[in-house]
């Protein structure tokens, strides 16, 4: 089901496309590749309309237990001359396991000035793509991690959890509707 029509006329300004793909390798490892492309609909000091401002890549090579065995990053388009220097720090993620605490550990190792915001932003969808891509195949072989369980999202919660959620939403809306004194 697509989104409803917008409430007002609008002008397209910017597009960010992120694509993630999972590959099973012959050596028993897995590659997860991601690409981010940012374009604008107008000319800027950094380029013409439609030309990528960012065109960045990351490849994670994972073992079946979701541990990063190697990582490659590349930048085909970037806004600042120093940007490619942020490719090498991504190597600090080797040995990290995708799972609980993943995002916090990524921020610790390559957050802020330690790395590139855009390369780092690719890692979250890469992690969930790895789980989606590898999970079913490995579970069918009897070697995968169990599916995420109860309470990990709205669909996997029970009716009691959903009722608590709906009550919290109503309470927040009611509180927001009361004028401040």
C-alpha positions, 0 to 999 in steps of 0.5 A: 500500500503506497503512502497517501497523496501529500497534503500540499504541493511540494518540490523534490530536493534530495534523494538518498538511495541505499541498497544492501545485498547478501552473498553466500561465498563458496568458502563458507563466509558471507558478504554483505554489501551496501551502497549509498548514493545522494543526489540533489535536484539542483546545482550546488558548489559541489556539483551539478544536479543529479550528480552524486554528492556521495557514492559510498560502498561497504562490504562486510565479510561475515562468518556464520556466527555474524562476526566481521572477518574482513571489511572493505570500504570505498568512496566513488563520490564524496564532498570533501577531499579528506573524506577517503581518509575515513575509509581505513578506520572501518578496519577497526570493526573487524572481529565485532559481532552483529547482535546485541550492543552492535550499534554502541560498539560501532559508535565507540570504534568509528563514531564522530571524528573517528570515522565517516558518518555516511559509511557508519550509517550504512552499517545498521541496515547492513546488520539487519540485511545480514540477519534477513539474508543469512538467517533463513538459509542457516536455520534451514541447515540447522546452524542459524540463530533462532528467530528474534522472539517475543517483544522484539517488535510490534508484530512479535508482541502479544495482545497484552504488550500491544494493549500497553503500547496503545494505552501509552500512546493515548496517554501521551496524546492526552498529556500533549493536549492539556495546555501548560499552566 
